[in-house]
Amino acid sequence: MKLVLGRDDLAAAAASSAREAGAEPERVGIKPVHKASRGFVNRSDVDLCELAIVTVLQALAHDKPVLLLPVTTLGRHQHQTLVTTGELSVADVEGHSIGVRAWSQTTGVWVRGFLTEQYGVDLRKAHWTTYEGHHVEGAEDPAWVQRAPEGTKLPADFLAGQVDFGIMGNELPSDDRIRTAIDDARAVAEQWSKDQGFIPVNHVVGVSEAAAAQYPEAVLAAYDAMRSVLVAKEEAGRPFPLHPVGFEALRGAFTKAAAYALEQEVIPRAVDYDELVERTCAALDVSPARLGG
């Protein structure tokens, strides 16, 4: 049973519990963790894999053999990831160029959703450039999005002024010229979460249909172990969990991300969260309540 998880604590807990449940777990060291997504989604190269929430939605929309273990491995506010180096602000997005690593990158989906919903931006009136393709075979960029020349990278293009705005999380370069395009981005993000009832989710855990069939008890044991780790480490006093666990805890984030993804042509059809819940429960032969439903 092959596992790809970015966090050492979650990987250790999942592996130990899966072993006790009769599997022979092996942690596969793929870094950064998103590089494991393509093989997992399209070929089931591993059995249990940390995945971006949008990759899960795309996989479902394209009928890939991917199920959801409702465990959040990465959650964070996102408004601060829209950056610029000039005097532009979020009010200037239309008519200017924006770079994002991939059209299906979850950070980009969240930010574009904020742009349309909070700031009234017509995404098609901005000039979008992507630098990578999709993890899910069959997914394509919209016709109104251009691909950067092979070999170019967003951070370099951004610092060189080839794009006016960038959407960047962990890949954000260190440069004193960079500032957030949204004033008081952290405060805006916190208010958004208060209004929505959750903090944006980036990464969750996927399991292949084959693994669910072959190792159901080990998969459930891994879920229980990861849940215990995350619940124990959740900060007291936080209005919403940074790492929600369970189907109901993740409903808000998945539903909002799915709506954004459909509007942005990231997915080819509407995705109902309950479809994902039902597929997962049927494969593992459990009720939704067993996984926090």
N, C-alpha and C positions, 0 to 999 in steps of 0.2 A: 504494500500500500504506500504509494509515493505521495509525499506532502510538499507543497511549496507555500511557506508562510514567512513573511518578512520579520515578524517579531519573534525573538528567541523564546520569550516566556510562553507565548501561545503555542509555538512549535513544540516546545518541550512538553507542555501539558497535553497537547493533542496526541503526540507520539506515545507518551506513557500510558494514557488511557486506552488508546487504540490497541496497544500491545496487550494490556490486561484483558481486552475484549477478544483476544485471539488472533489479531492481525500481526503482520510483521512490517511495521512502519519504517520508512526511509525518508529522511528529509533531504530534498534536492535543493542544492544551494544555487539558485538563480537570482542574480542581482543586476539591476534593480528588479524588484519582484514582478513588475508589469511585463517584463520580457518573457515570462512563462505563460502569459495569457493566450497567445496565439496557438501554441501547441496544445494547451489544455482544451481550449474551446473547439478547435477544429479536428484534433486527432486524439484527444483524451490521453495525451502523453503522461500526465500525472493524474492521481485520483482525487486529491483534495488540494485546492489552489486558491490563494488570495487573488481576488478579482476586483476591478473597478465596478462600481454599481452600474455604470452605463454599459460595460461589457456584458454584464448579466442580462440587461434589458435587450441588447442587440442579439445576444445568443438565443434568447427566447423568441424574439421576432423572426429570426432566421432559422428557427427549428433545430438548433444545435442541442446535443445531449448533455445539457448543463442544468444542474439543480442548485438551489440556494440553501446553504446552512446560514440561518439568520444571525450572524455574528459580525459586528463591525470591528474591523482591524484598524481603520483610519477614518476619523471624523474631524472636521475642522470648519471654521468660518472661511468664506471664500471671497468676500467683497474686496479684500486687500490684494488679491492676485491680479487685478486689472491695473497695469502700471504704464507709466509714460516717463519720458525724460525731458519733455518740453513744458510749455505753458498750457497745454491742452488739458481738458477735464472730461468727465463722463458726458457732459453736454455736447462735446465735439465729436463723438464717435461716428455719427453719420457723415459720410463724405471723406473719412480718413481710413488709413490702413491699420489692420489688426492682425497680429500673428498669434497662432496657437499651435502647440506641438502636433496635435491631431484633432480632427473635427469631433471625434468621439471621446476625446479626453474628458474625464468627468469634471474636472475643474472648469474647463471651457463651457460645458453644458450648463453648469450652475451659473457661471457669470453671464452667459448670453441670456439665460432665463431672467436674471436680475435686470439686465439691460432692457428687455422688452416689457417686463412686468412693472418695474419700479420707475424706469426712466423713459418709457415710451419710444424706445429705439426701434426703428425698422431695420432689422439685421441685414436686409438685402441692399440697404443704402450705404453700408460700410464695405470696405474692400478687404476681404478675408484671405489670409494665406496660411496654409497648413504645411507641415514639414514631414509628416509621417502618415502612413495609411492606417487602416483599421485592424484591430485584432481579429475581428470576425470576418471570415471569408464570405464574400457576397455583398458586404457593405461598401458603399461608395460615398465620396463627398458630394454635396449638392452641386448642381451645375454652376451656381453663382459663387463658388469657392475655388480659388486657384491653389495649385501646389507649387511650392518653392522648388528651385532647381536642385537636382540630386546633389547631396553632399553638404548643402547649406544647413545651418542650425539657427534656431530661433534666437537664443541669447546673443549670438554674434550679430545677426541681422538687426536686432533691436538696439543694441549699443551703437551700431554703425548708422542708425537712423533709416534703415531700409523699411521699417514699419513704424508707425506713429505710436501704436499701443502694443503691449504684449500681455498675454494671459499666461502667467507662470507661477507655479507653486514652488516645489523643491528645486527646480532648475533655474530659479531667479539668480542672476549674477550679482556680485557685490560691487556696487558702483554708487558713489554719492549723488549722481545725477538722477537716480531712479526715485520716483515717488508714486504713491497711489493716485489713480485717476479719480477715485471717489473720495471726497473730503470726509474726514473722520470715519474711515472705512470700518474700523473695528466697532465703533458705536453703531453704525448703520447695520452691520452684520448682526450684532447682538439684538437690535430691535427687530430685524427680519425674523430671527429665530423665535423671539417672543411672540410675534404675530403668527408664525407658522406652527409653533409648538415643537420644533426640533432643530438640531444643528445639522447642517448639510453632511451627508455621508459620502465618503470617497470609496473606501475599499470594504468589501465583505468577503465571505468565504464561499467558494463554489465547490460542488462535488459532482463528479461525472455520474451519469446514469449507470454505467457499468460498475462503478465502485459501490453505488447504493445497492445494487443487486447482489454483489459479491460479499461486501463487508457491512451490512446494515448496522449490526451491533457496534462495530468499531467506529463507524461514522457518527452514530448517536453518542457514543462515549466521548469522542473527540469534541463534539458540540458541547456536552456537559462540562468538560474540562475547561474549554476556552471561555465558556460563560462564567464559570467560577472565578477564573483569573480576572476577567474584565469587571465583574461586579465587585470584587474585593478591592480593585484599584480605582474605582470610580470616586471622583472627588466629592466630598460632602459639600452641600450648599449650592451646587451647580443647578441652575433652573431646569436644564435638560441634560440627559446623559451624552457625553462625548462619544461613547462607544455603546450604543443601544444594542440589546440582544433580544432575540425573539421576533416572531413574525409580526405581532402587533406593534412592537416598539419600532420596527423598521417601515411600517406601512406608510407613514407620512412622507419620509424621504424617498421611498421608491415611487410612490404615486406622483409626487411633484416632479421628480427627475424624469419619469416616463412622459409626463405632459410636456415638459420642456424639450425632451428628445424628439418627440413627434413633431412639435412645432418647428424644430430646427432641421428636420429631415435627417436626423441621426438614426432613426428606426423607420422601417417602411410601413409599419402598421401600428395601431394603438395596442398597447400592452396593458392588460389588467393584472394587477398584483396578485389577485386571487388565483389566476391561472398558474402563476409560479408557485404559490403555496400548495395548490392542489397537486401539481405535478411532483413536487418534492415529497409530499406526504404519501402519495400513492406509491412512489418508488421505494420509500423506506417502510411502507406499510404501518404508518402511525397516524394518529389524529393531529390536527394543527396544534392542539393544546400541548402535545409532547414537545413541540418546538416553539413554545411561547405564543401560540395563536389564541 
